[in-house]
């Protein structure tokens, strides 16, 4: 990434600005309770710039500062145990008169295990609808504070007429605190980024220029959590749910912190707390530009040295999962997982690269761009030699040494063409194509480099092992199913690559009106896919489908591919897919200060796996249901948007013309902007919520069957009705966005037949509006006023749909299809002032 910043000049220039928002000007969120006030929100964004000469015609400076202070009340909606569950009672249809002391009709007294009492008391009581299963809806408005300070300083110095030097330092320090869905713990992030660059530009000859630069970047991020209540005397450390006896040789005490209840109720402590990343990058680069005749040549080389020091303690505090609220109350977890030691490691890697580009002009109206880039990295190394990998799936143990060997022949050609068809600048044709690679640097593997077996031993217990002892101590050595879970890398991977191409025609129809149409396509191959290769060995049904039952007709062996380990998290580069889009654009400049720009895109994105992608849309999908059959997961990608329309209307208000003095200053020069955005929803994947297949994965990726004759995108009409979900409920609403009843459980021991990404989520409709005016006091001093209205019409755009169809008992999940969050904020108003001189 290259960053370009403005340099100082022989004149002093500066600016100061302030933007503010306050909940007193805002509207309610869709999920805010009517009786509650608008959640408090205060945001101040302020700063300024200053530039000028240090030595006239020789040395110049530029400085910038920006600060952010925000206190934001969020709207969080989530299921929590209801008041009767807190007292030990759960609904039970087999108890019409009540079962147990104090039970009401239709209830059974379950009790609460002594080890779980303190954790149950942590859950707030619901203040919304009761689901009739022991849980109810909680709407809360926890505070999310954040602050940031950004500083940039740049110096420029002319050494001579042919040589100039610049130096730039950038500093960014930020702290954010984000509440979890249930306001029990807040997610903390502290970050500090520092970037330093020194560059020398030399005019070698009238036709050639050389640019050399050296840089150092340091990024630091620390992540953790703290409770939002007085649970413990030290907010940075809370009493554990259960102490755990260590395996022999373990060096770090391990405590279970994060209870998770399948089927809705959640909460708990981040299991990887604390976690931090410290990355240092040294960069050396040199580019030379040369012009001769119709050719404009540019070539260069780059060297980057990476020093990555991650501490990704995923599972250090342990994870505990319960199949149901009932199991939580009884203290009978279904899984325990964790790692044995702090995963702080230190990696080094070097990147080399070079490129050549030639821009060739054929006359005045045709330019051809040709280029090629070649980059490769060395094998990643760890400073203390703490590297090991399982080379083959069936190996009894890991092999010490390099974990993978990056490819070297990564040539990436590019070609482009720009043609002024008529030679009058009114019609243009542009064509481009290229190959782009993603190098396997520490940033790509920042979440997997840190869990290297046997230096860090992670394990998952999938067995049912009864109740947690009342003394909160679990002896892992005495539990069945204990096995370790190392990572498995493809030793000689293919490099992730994207093949991109586009064709565009642009035409000025009449003066002030330009239209364009473009076809844009891309094909991505060898994207990283994370999957568990060590599932149980399957049997086969007569129709050829996989089946994991050990009894007839499956007759599965009931053992894993590698009996030495539980799971083998595989990092292969098998992900592939494509994108195709039609892009239409219109720009119209009317008279009297009116201007309009609109852009529409029709697109389609297909992929065989998008759970490994980053971004919010990646949470809409699941991992591979069958790791051996990625082709079966080929479907609409999680980031697919079929229709997308954005536009911008700008109008200079016709007030104040012909006036003088103060009247003109107040009335003339006002401008309004309207910015609509409309798009269709993202696809998402529904899951069973438990391991119906019994493949040894734990059920997170299992999907249901589609009932015969049903629509796999059931978001219109009404529910057809099934046990626990009434018929006739309107679909497409926050209470029931899709119909869970069209999905059924697959046969025991088998995978479901529903594909990835079949249900399309809610669309997005938003209108932003702005009013601004610049007050000119002198030729060099002016003040800009700006008022901005985000989500002008306060339209609710929904997300966070409950996608789990069943409960672990096999009953339908009554919360399936319920929406609990909005994609954007409610209407917010921001005022801003900027003084420039």
C-alpha positions in Angstrom: 0.0 0.0 0.0 1.3 3.4 -1.0 0.2 6.5 0.9 0.5 10.0 -0.6 0.4 13.1 1.6 0.5 16.8 0.7 3.7 18.7 1.4 4.1 22.2 2.8 4.7 25.3 0.7 6.2 28.8 1.0 3.0 30.1 2.5 1.5 29.2 5.9 -1.8 27.3 5.6 -3.9 25.7 8.3 -7.3 24.4 9.3 -9.2 23.5 12.4 -12.4 21.5 12.6 -15.0 20.0 15.0 -17.8 17.6 14.2 -20.3 16.6 16.9 -23.2 14.3 17.4 -25.5 14.0 20.4 -28.4 11.6 21.1 -30.6 14.6 21.9 -30.9 15.0 18.1 -31.3 11.3 17.3 -34.2 9.0 16.7 -34.9 5.7 18.4 -33.5 2.4 17.2 -36.2 -0.1 15.9 -35.4 -2.4 18.8 -35.4 0.3 21.5 -38.3 -0.2 24.0 -41.0 2.4 23.7 -40.8 3.2 27.4 -37.0 3.7 27.4 -35.2 6.9 26.5 -33.0 7.0 23.4 -29.6 5.4 24.3 -27.1 8.2 25.2 -24.6 9.0 22.4 -22.0 11.7 22.4 -19.4 12.0 19.6 -16.7 14.6 19.2 -14.3 14.5 16.2 -11.9 17.4 16.1 -8.4 18.4 14.9 -6.5 20.6 12.5 -3.6 21.0 10.1 -0.7 23.4 9.8 1.8 23.7 7.0 4.4 26.2 5.8 8.1 27.0 5.3 10.9 26.4 7.7 13.4 27.8 5.2 12.0 29.6 2.2 12.3 27.6 -1.1 14.2 24.8 0.8 12.5 23.2 3.8 8.8 22.8 4.5 6.6 21.2 7.1 3.1 19.8 7.4 1.4 18.6 10.6 -2.0 17.2 11.2 -3.9 16.1 14.3 -7.3 14.4 14.7 -9.0 13.3 17.8 -12.1 11.2 18.4 -14.1 10.9 21.7 -17.2 8.8 21.6 -19.6 7.5 24.2 -22.3 5.4 22.4 -25.3 3.7 23.9 -26.0 0.6 21.8 -29.2 -1.4 21.5 -28.5 -5.1 22.2 -31.3 -7.8 21.9 -30.6 -11.4 23.0 -32.4 -14.3 24.7 -31.6 -14.9 28.4 -32.9 -17.3 31.1 -36.2 -16.0 32.5 -37.1 -15.6 36.1 -38.4 -19.1 36.6 -35.2 -20.6 35.1 -33.3 -18.5 37.6 -35.3 -20.3 40.3 -34.6 -23.8 38.8 -37.8 -24.4 36.9 -38.3 -25.1 33.2 -41.4 -25.7 31.1 -42.3 -29.4 30.6 -45.5 -30.5 28.8 -45.4 -33.9 30.6 -46.1 -32.1 33.9 -49.6 -30.6 33.5 -49.9 -30.3 37.3 -46.3 -29.4 37.9 -43.4 -31.7 38.8 -41.4 -30.9 41.9 -41.8 -28.7 44.9 -42.9 -25.2 44.0 -43.5 -26.1 40.3 -46.4 -24.4 38.5 -48.6 -26.3 36.1 -46.6 -27.3 33.0 -43.3 -26.9 34.8 -40.6 -29.2 36.2 -38.1 -28.4 38.9 -34.7 -28.9 37.5 -32.6 -27.1 40.1 -29.3 -25.3 39.4 -26.0 -27.1 39.9 -23.9 -25.4 42.6 -21.1 -24.8 40.1 -23.5 -23.0 37.8 -25.3 -20.9 40.4 -23.0 -17.9 40.2 -23.0 -17.9 36.4 -26.8 -18.1 36.3 -27.0 -15.1 38.6 -24.9 -13.1 36.1 -27.6 -13.3 33.4 -30.0 -10.3 33.5 -33.7 -11.1 33.5 -35.6 -10.6 30.3 -37.7 -7.5 29.8 -39.4 -8.5 26.5 -41.3 -11.4 25.1 -41.1 -14.8 26.8 -40.4 -17.7 24.5 -42.0 -20.3 26.6 -38.9 -22.5 26.8 -37.3 -21.0 29.9 -35.9 -18.0 28.2 -37.0 -14.5 27.2 -35.9 -11.5 25.2 -33.6 -9.0 26.8 -33.2 -5.5 25.3 -30.4 -3.5 26.9 -28.5 -0.3 26.1 -24.9 -0.9 27.2 -22.3 1.9 26.7 -19.6 1.6 24.1 -16.8 4.1 24.7 -14.0 4.8 22.3 -11.2 7.3 21.8 -8.6 7.9 19.2 -5.6 10.2 18.6 -4.1 10.5 15.1 -0.9 12.6 14.4 1.0 13.0 11.1 4.1 15.1 10.6 5.9 15.5 7.2 9.1 17.4 6.3 10.3 18.2 2.8 13.7 19.5 1.9 15.2 20.5 -1.5 18.8 19.3 -1.5 19.3 20.8 -5.0 17.4 21.5 -8.2 17.6 17.7 -9.0 17.2 16.1 -5.6 14.5 16.4 -2.9 14.1 14.6 0.4 11.0 13.9 2.4 10.2 12.3 5.8 6.9 11.3 7.2 5.8 10.0 10.6 2.3 8.8 11.4 1.0 7.8 14.8 -2.5 6.4 15.6 -3.5 5.3 19.1 -7.1 4.0 19.7 -9.1 2.3 22.4 -12.5 0.8 21.9 -14.9 -1.1 24.2 -17.7 -3.0 22.6 -20.4 -4.8 24.6 -21.3 -8.4 23.8 -24.9 -9.2 22.8 -25.7 -9.9 26.4 -24.2 -7.1 28.6 -22.0 -9.4 30.8 -18.6 -8.7 29.3 -17.2 -5.9 27.1 -14.8 -6.6 24.3 -11.7 -4.4 24.7 -9.3 -3.4 22.0 -6.3 -1.2 22.3 -4.2 -0.4 19.2 -1.2 1.7 18.3 0.1 2.1 14.8 3.3 3.9 13.9 4.5 4.4 10.3 7.8 6.1 9.3 8.9 6.8 5.8 11.9 8.6 4.2 12.0 9.2 0.5 14.5 10.6 -2.0 13.4 11.8 -5.4 16.2 12.5 -8.0 16.0 13.8 -11.5 18.6 11.7 -13.2 18.1 13.3 -16.6 15.4 15.3 -18.4 13.7 12.1 -19.2 14.2 10.0 -16.1 13.3 10.3 -12.4 14.4 7.9 -9.6 12.4 7.5 -6.3 13.9 5.7 -3.4 12.3 5.1 0.0 12.9 3.3 3.2 10.3 2.7 5.8 9.5 1.1 9.1 5.9 0.2 10.3 5.0 -1.0 13.7 1.5 -2.1 14.6 0.3 -3.2 18.0 -3.1 -4.4 19.1 -4.2 -5.9 22.4 -7.6 -7.5 22.8 -9.3 -8.7 25.9 -12.5 -8.3 27.9 -13.8 -7.0 31.2 -17.1 -7.6 33.1 -19.8 -4.9 33.1 -20.8 -5.6 36.7 -19.2 -6.0 40.1 -18.5 -9.7 39.7 -14.9 -9.5 41.0 -12.6 -7.2 42.8 -10.2 -7.0 39.9 -12.0 -6.1 36.7 -9.2 -7.6 34.6 -9.6 -11.1 36.1 -12.8 -12.8 37.2 -13.4 -16.0 39.2 -13.3 -19.0 36.9 -16.3 -21.2 36.3 -14.3 -24.3 36.9 -10.7 -24.9 37.9 -9.1 -27.6 35.8 -6.3 -29.9 36.7 -3.5 -29.7 34.2 -2.1 -32.3 31.9 1.5 -33.3 32.8 3.9 -30.7 31.6 1.3 -27.9 31.2 2.7 -24.6 32.3 -0.3 -22.3 32.5 -3.3 -22.7 34.9 -6.4 -23.2 32.8 -9.9 -22.0 33.8 -13.2 -22.3 32.0 -14.6 -18.8 31.4 -17.1 -18.8 28.5 -20.3 -20.8 28.9 -22.2 -21.1 25.6 -25.7 -22.6 25.4 -26.7 -24.0 22.0 -30.1 -22.8 20.8 -30.1 -19.1 21.8 -28.8 -18.2 25.3 -25.2 -17.2 25.3 -22.7 -15.0 27.0 -19.5 -15.4 28.8 -15.8 -14.4 28.8 -13.7 -14.3 25.7 -11.9 -17.6 25.7 -8.7 -16.2 24.1 -8.3 -13.3 26.5 -5.7 -11.9 26.6 -4.7 -11.7 22.9 -2.2 -9.3 21.2 -0.4 -8.8 17.9 2.9 -6.9 17.5 4.1 -6.6 13.9 7.2 -4.8 12.7 7.9 -4.3 9.0 11.0 -2.8 7.4 10.7 -1.8 3.8 13.2 -0.8 1.1 12.0 0.2 -2.4 13.4 2.0 -5.5 11.5 3.0 -8.7 12.8 4.7 -11.8 10.6 6.3 -14.5 11.9 6.9 -18.0 10.3 8.5 -21.0 11.4 8.0 -24.5 9.3 8.8 -27.6 5.9 7.3 -27.2 7.0 5.1 -24.3 6.7 5.9 -20.6 8.6 3.2 -18.7 8.6 2.5 -15.0 10.4 -0.2 -13.2 11.2 -0.9 -9.6 12.0 -3.4 -6.8 10.9 -3.8 -3.2 12.2 -5.7 -0.2 10.1 -6.2 3.0 11.2 -7.8 6.2 8.4 -9.0 8.5 8.8 -9.5 12.2 5.5 -10.8 13.6 5.0 -11.4 17.4 1.5 -12.8 17.8 -0.2 -13.9 21.0 -3.4 -15.5 19.9 -4.5 -17.3 23.0 -7.6 -18.9 21.5 -8.9 -21.2 24.2 -6.3 -20.2 26.8 -9.1 -19.6 29.3 -11.0 -22.5 28.1 -14.4 -22.9 26.4 -17.4 -24.8 27.7 -20.5 -25.6 25.7 -23.9 -26.8 26.8 -26.5 -28.4 24.5 -29.4 -26.6 26.2 -30.4 -24.3 29.0 -31.5 -27.5 30.9 -27.9 -28.9 30.6 -26.5 -25.6 31.7 -28.6 -25.6 34.8 -27.7 -29.2 35.5 -24.0 -28.5 34.9 -23.6 -31.2 32.2 -21.5 -29.7 29.3 -21.1 -31.4 26.0 -17.7 -30.0 25.2 -14.6 -28.7 27.0 -11.8 -27.1 25.0 -8.7 -25.1 25.6 -4.9 -24.8 25.1 -2.2 -25.5 27.5 0.1 -22.5 27.3 0.6 -18.9 26.3 0.9 -18.9 22.5 3.3 -15.9 22.2 5.7 -16.7 19.3 8.0 -14.7 17.0 8.2 -15.1 13.3 10.3 -13.6 10.5 9.8 -13.6 6.8 11.1 -11.7 3.8 9.3 -10.5 0.7 11.1 -9.7 -2.6 9.4 -8.1 -5.6 10.0 -6.3 -8.8 7.9 -4.8 -11.6 8.1 -3.4 -15.1 5.4 -1.2 -16.8 5.3 0.5 -20.2 2.6 3.0 -21.2 2.7 3.3 -25.0 0.9 6.1 -26.8 -0.3 5.4 -30.4 -1.2 8.9 -31.6 -3.3 11.2 -29.6 -6.2 8.9 -28.9 -4.9 5.4 -28.0 -2.8 4.3 -25.1 -1.7 0.7 -24.3 -0.5 -0.3 -20.9 1.7 -3.4 -20.5 3.3 -4.6 -17.3 4.3 -7.5 -15.1 4.9 -7.9 -11.4 6.8 -10.7 -9.6 6.8 -11.2 -5.8 7.7 -14.1 -3.6 8.4 -14.7 0.1 10.9 -16.8 2.0 9.9 -19.7 4.1 8.5 -18.4 7.5 10.9 -18.9 10.4 10.4 -18.7 14.1 13.2 -17.1 16.2 13.5 -20.0 18.6 12.8 -22.8 16.2 9.2 -23.4 17.5 7.8 -24.7 14.2 6.2 -28.0 13.5 3.6 -29.4 11.2 1.7 -32.6 10.4 3.0 -33.4 6.9 0.5 -36.2 6.2 -3.0 -36.7 7.7 -2.1 -40.2 9.0 1.3 -39.3 10.5 1.4 -40.3 14.2 3.2 -37.1 15.1 4.3 -33.7 13.8 7.6 -33.0 11.9 9.7 -30.3 13.4 10.8 -27.6 10.9 9.2 -25.4 8.3 5.4 -25.4 8.2 5.0 -24.7 4.5 7.0 -23.7 1.5 5.7 -20.6 -0.4 5.7 -20.8 -4.2 8.3 -18.6 -6.0 7.1 -18.4 -9.6 4.4 -15.8 -9.0 4.4 -13.7 -12.2 1.5 -11.4 -12.5 1.0 -9.7 -15.9 -1.3 -6.7 -16.5 -2.6 -5.2 -19.7 -4.8 -2.1 -20.3 -6.1 -0.1 -23.2 -7.7 3.4 -23.4 -9.1 4.5 -26.7 -10.6 7.9 -27.5 -12.8 6.5 -30.3 -13.8 9.7 -32.1 -10.7 11.7 -31.1 -12.9 14.5 -29.6 -12.8 13.4 -26.0 -16.5 12.5 -25.9 -16.4 8.7 -26.3 -13.9 6.3 -24.7 -13.4 2.6 -24.6 -11.3 1.1 -21.7 -10.2 -2.5 -21.4 -8.1 -4.0 -18.7 -7.0 -7.4 -17.4 -4.5 -8.6 -14.8 -3.5 -11.3 -12.3 -3.1 -10.3 -8.6 -1.6 -12.5 -6.0 -1.9 -12.6 -2.2 1.5 -13.4 -0.6 1.5 -15.7 2.4 2.9 -13.2 4.9 2.3 -13.3 8.7 -0.7 -11.1 8.3 -2.5 -13.8 6.3 -1.8 -16.4 9.0 -1.9 -14.2 12.1 -4.6 -16.4 13.6 -2.9 -19.8 12.9 0.8 -19.1 13.4 0.3 -18.9 17.1 -1.1 -22.4 17.8 1.8 -24.6 16.8 1.7 -28.1 18.3 3.5 -29.4 20.3 4.7 -26.0 21.6 1.0 -25.0 22.2 -1.3 -28.0 22.7 -4.9 -27.4 22.0 -7.6 -30.0 22.7 -11.3 -30.5 22.5 -13.4 -33.0 24.6 -16.5 -34.0 22.7 -17.7 -36.7 25.1 -20.6 -36.5 27.5 -18.9 -36.6 30.8 -21.6 -36.0 33.4 -21.8 -33.1 35.8 -19.1 -30.7 36.8 -18.1 -31.5 40.4 -19.5 -29.1 43.0 -15.9 -28.1 44.0 -15.5 -26.6 40.4 -12.5 -28.8 39.7 -12.4 -31.0 36.6 -9.6 -33.5 36.1 -9.0 -33.6 32.4 -6.8 -36.7 32.7 -9.8 -38.7 34.0 -12.2 -37.7 31.2 -12.8 -39.8 28.1 -12.1 -38.5 24.6 -9.1 -36.4 25.5 -6.9 -35.8 22.4 -4.9 -33.0 21.0 -5.7 -30.9 17.9 -2.7 -29.7 15.9 -2.8 -27.6 12.7 -2.2 -29.1 9.3 -0.8 -27.0 6.5 -0.6 -27.8 2.9 3.2 -28.0 2.6 3.5 -26.7 -0.9 0.5 -24.5 -1.4 -0.7 -22.6 -4.5 -0.7 -18.9 -4.0 -4.1 -17.2 -3.8 -4.7 -15.5 -7.1 -7.4 -13.2 -8.6 -7.8 -12.9 -12.3 -9.6 -9.6 -13.1 -10.9 -8.2 -16.4 -13.1 -5.3 -17.4 -14.5 -3.6 -20.5 -16.1 -0.1 -20.3 -17.7 2.2 -22.8 -18.2 5.9 -21.8 -20.0 8.4 -23.9 -21.0 12.1 -23.5 -24.5 12.2 -25.0 -25.0 16.0 -24.7 -23.1 18.7 -22.9 -23.1 17.9 -19.2 -24.5 14.4 -19.6 -22.2 11.3 -19.5 -23.2 7.7 -19.4 -21.0 4.6 -19.1 -21.5 0.8 -19.2 -19.0 -1.7 -18.0 -18.6 -5.5 -17.7 -16.4 -6.4 -14.8 -15.4 -9.9 -14.0 -13.0 -11.8 -11.8 -12.0 -15.3 -11.0 -10.4 -16.1 -7.7 -8.5 -19.4 -7.1 -6.5 -21.0 -4.2 -8.2 -19.0 -1.4 -7.5 -20.3 2.0 -10.0 -22.8 3.4 -10.0 -23.9 7.0 -11.5 -27.3 7.7 -11.2 -30.3 9.9 -9.7 -33.2 8.0 -9.8 -35.6 10.9 -13.5 -36.5 11.0 -14.8 -40.0 11.7 -14.4 -42.4 8.8 -17.8 -42.8 7.1 -19.7 -45.7 5.8 -21.9 -45.6 2.7 -25.7 -46.0 2.3 -27.0 -48.0 -0.6 -27.5 -44.7 -2.5 -23.9 -43.8 -2.1 -24.3 -41.1 0.5 -21.9 -40.8 3.5 -23.2 -42.1 6.8 -21.5 -42.1 10.2 -23.6 -44.6 12.1 -21.7 -47.7 13.1 -24.8 -49.9 12.8 -26.3 -51.2 9.6 -26.9 -50.0 6.9 -24.0 -47.6 7.4 -21.5 -49.8 9.2 -19.1 -46.9 9.7 -15.8 -47.8 11.5 -16.4 -45.2 14.2 -12.8 -44.1 14.3 -11.0 -41.0 13.0 -8.6 -40.9 10.1 -5.9 -40.2 12.6 -6.6 -41.8 16.0 -3.8 -39.9 17.6 -5.6 -36.6 17.4 -9.2 -35.2 17.8 -9.4 -32.6 15.1 -6.8 -31.5 12.5 -7.5 -28.0 11.4 -6.4 -28.0 7.8 -5.2 -24.9 6.0 -5.4 -25.6 2.4 -5.8 -23.3 -0.6 -8.8 -24.9 -2.3 -11.2 -22.0 -2.3 -12.4 -20.7 -5.7 -15.2 -18.8 -7.3 -16.0 -15.9 -9.6 -17.6 -12.5 -9.8 -19.4 -11.0 -12.8 -21.0 -7.6 -12.8 -22.7 -5.1 -15.1 -22.1 -1.5 -14.0 -24.1 1.4 -15.3 -23.3 5.0 -14.5 -25.0 8.4 -15.3 -23.6 11.9 -14.6 -25.8 14.9 -15.4 -24.7 18.5 -14.7 -27.8 20.7 -15.0 -27.8 24.4 -15.1 -28.3 26.6 -12.0 -26.2 24.5 -9.7 -28.0 21.1 -10.0 -25.9 17.9 -10.5 -26.8 14.3 -10.3 -24.8 11.1 -10.4 -26.2 7.6 -10.2 -24.6 4.1 -10.3 -26.3 0.7 -10.6 -24.6 -2.7 -10.5 -26.0 -6.1 -11.2 -23.6 -8.7 -10.0 -23.3 -12.4 -9.1 -20.6 -14.0 -6.9 -20.2 -17.7 -6.7 -17.8 -19.5 -4.4 -17.2 -22.9 -2.9 -16.4 -21.5 0.5 -16.5 -18.0 2.1 -16.4 -18.8 5.8 -12.6 -18.1 5.6 -13.2 -14.6 4.2 -12.9 -11.5 6.4 -15.7 -8.9 6.8 -19.1 -8.9 8.4 -20.7 -11.0 5.6 -18.5 -13.9 6.4 -20.5 -14.6 9.5 -23.5 -15.4 7.2 -22.1 -18.8 6.2 -20.8 -22.0 7.8 -17.7 -24.0 7.3 -17.7 -26.9 4.9 -20.3 -29.5 5.8 -18.3 -32.2 4.1 -14.6 -31.3 4.0 -14.0 -33.9 1.3 -16.6 -32.3 -1.0 -16.1 -28.6 -1.4 -17.9 -28.8 -4.7 -21.0 -29.5 -2.8 -20.7 -26.1 -1.1 -20.5 -24.2 -4.3 -23.2 -21.6 -4.1 -23.9 -17.9 -3.8 -21.0 -16.3 -1.9 -21.8 -14.7 1.5 -20.9 -11.3 0.0 -23.1 -11.6 -3.1 -25.3 -8.6 -3.8 -27.5 -9.0 -6.8 -28.6 -5.4 -7.2 -26.9 -2.3 -5.9 -27.9 1.3 -6.6 -26.2 4.5 -5.2 -26.7 8.1 -6.3 -25.8 11.6 -5.3 -27.9 14.7 -5.9 -26.3 18.1 -5.3 -28.1 21.4 -5.6 -26.9 25.0 -5.0 -29.8 26.8 -3.4 -30.8 29.9 -5.4 -30.9 32.3 -2.4 -29.0 35.5 -2.0 -28.2 36.3 -5.6 -27.9 40.1 -6.1 -27.6 40.8 -2.3 -24.7 42.5 -0.6 -23.1 42.6 2.8 -24.4 40.5 5.7 -27.5 39.4 3.8 -25.4 37.8 1.1 -23.1 36.2 3.6 -26.1 34.6 5.4 -28.2 33.5 2.4 -25.9 32.9 -0.6 -23.8 29.7 -1.2 -25.9 27.1 0.6 -25.7 23.6 -1.0 -27.8 20.5 -0.2 -26.8 16.9 -1.0 -29.1 13.8 -1.0 -27.4 10.4 -1.1 -29.6 7.3 -1.5 -28.3 3.8 -1.3 -30.5 0.7 -2.2 -29.3 -2.9 -2.4 -30.6 -6.4 -2.1 -29.6 -8.6 0.8 -26.7 -10.9 1.5 -27.2 -14.7 1.3 -26.9 -16.7 4.5 -26.8 -20.4 5.5 -29.1 -22.2 7.9 -27.8 -24.9 10.2 -29.2 -27.7 12.3 -27.5 -26.4 15.4 -26.1 -29.8 16.5 -24.3 -32.8 15.1 -27.1 -34.7 13.3 -24.5 -36.4 11.2 -22.3 -37.5 14.1 -19.2 -37.0 12.0 -17.1 -35.9 15.0 -17.0 -32.2 14.1 -19.4 -31.2 16.9 -22.3 -30.1 14.7 -21.3 -26.5 13.9 -21.4 -27.1 10.1 -24.3 -29.5 9.8 -27.2 -28.4 7.7 -30.8 -29.6 7.4 -32.7 -31.1 4.6 -35.2 -29.2 2.5 -38.7 -30.7 2.8 -40.0 -32.0 -0.6 -41.6 -29.3 -2.7 -40.5 -26.4 -0.5 -38.7 -23.2 -1.5 -35.1 -23.0 -0.3 -35.5 -19.2 0.1 -38.7 -19.1 2.3 -38.9 -15.4 3.0 -42.3 -14.6 1.5 -45.9 -15.5 2.5 -46.6 -17.1 5.8 -45.3 -20.0 7.8 -46.6 -23.5 6.9 -46.6 -24.5 10.6 -44.7 -27.2 12.5 -44.2 -28.2 16.2 -43.5 -25.1 18.2 -44.0 -22.7 15.2 -47.6 -21.7 14.4 -48.9 -21.6 10.9 -49.9 -18.3 9.3 -47.1 -16.1 10.7 -46.1 -13.4 8.2 -42.6 -13.9 6.8 -40.1 -11.2 6.0 -40.6 -9.5 9.3 -38.3 -9.1 12.3 -40.3 -11.7 14.3 -40.1 -14.3 11.6 -37.9 -13.5 8.6 -37.9 -16.9 7.1 -40.0 -20.1 7.6 -38.0 -22.7 9.6 -40.7 -25.3 8.9 -39.6 -25.9 5.3 -36.5 -27.5 6.7 -36.4 -30.9 8.3 -33.8 -33.0 10.0 -31.8 -35.3 7.7 -31.7 -39.0 8.5 -29.5 -39.7 11.6 -25.9 -40.1 10.7 -26.1 -38.2 7.4 -25.6 -34.7 6.1 -28.4 -32.4 5.0 -29.1 -31.6 1.4 -29.6 -27.8 1.7 -26.8 -25.8 0.2 -24.8 -22.8 1.4 -26.3 -19.4 1.0 -29.8 -20.3 -0.2 -31.7 -17.8 2.0 -31.4 -14.1 0.9 -31.3 -11.7 3.8 -33.1 -8.3 4.1 -32.2 -5.6 1.7 -30.7 -2.2 2.5 -32.4 1.2 2.0 -30.8 4.3 3.3 -31.0 8.1 2.5 -28.3 10.5 3.8 -28.8 14.2 3.6 -26.4 17.1 4.1 -26.5 20.9 4.1 -23.3 23.0 3.9 -22.2 26.6 3.3 -18.8 28.3 3.2 -18.5 31.7 4.8 -15.6 33.7 3.1 -14.2 36.3 5.4 -11.1 37.1 3.3 -9.4 35.6 0.3 -7.5 33.3 2.6 -9.8 32.8 5.6 -13.1 30.9 5.3 -15.4 28.9 7.6 -17.4 25.9 6.4 -20.6 24.9 8.2 -22.0 21.4 7.6 -25.1 19.6 8.9 -25.4 15.9 8.1 -28.4 13.7 8.5 -27.6 10.0 8.5 -30.5 7.6 7.7 -32.7 10.6 7.1 -36.0 8.7 7.1 -35.0 6.5 10.1 -35.5 3.3 8.0 -34.7 0.1 9.9 -32.3 -2.2 7.9 -32.1 -5.6 9.6 -29.3 -8.2 10.2 -28.3 -10.8 12.7 -30.9 -13.4 11.8 -31.2 -16.5 14.0 -30.2 -19.2 11.6 -30.3 -22.3 13.9 -33.3 -24.4 12.9 -33.3 -27.0 15.6 -32.5 -27.5 19.3 -30.2 -30.3 20.3 -33.2 -32.3 21.2 -34.3 -32.3 17.6 -37.3 -29.9 18.3 -37.7 -26.8 16.2 -36.0 -23.7 17.6 -38.8 -21.2 18.2 -36.4 -18.3 17.7 -35.3 -19.4 14.2 -35.8 -16.6 11.8 -35.9 -13.9 14.4 -34.0 -10.7 13.8 -32.3 -9.0 16.7 -30.2 -6.2 15.3 -30.1 -3.5 12.6 -27.4 -3.0 10.0 -27.1 0.7 10.3 -27.9 3.3 13.0 -31.2 5.0 13.5 -31.3 8.6 12.3 -28.4 10.6 13.6 -27.6 14.3 13.0 -24.1 15.7 12.9 -23.0 19.3 12.9 -19.5 20.4 11.8 -17.4 23.5 11.5 -14.1 23.8 9.6 -11.9 27.0 9.6 -9.4 27.2 6.8 -6.7 29.9 6.4 
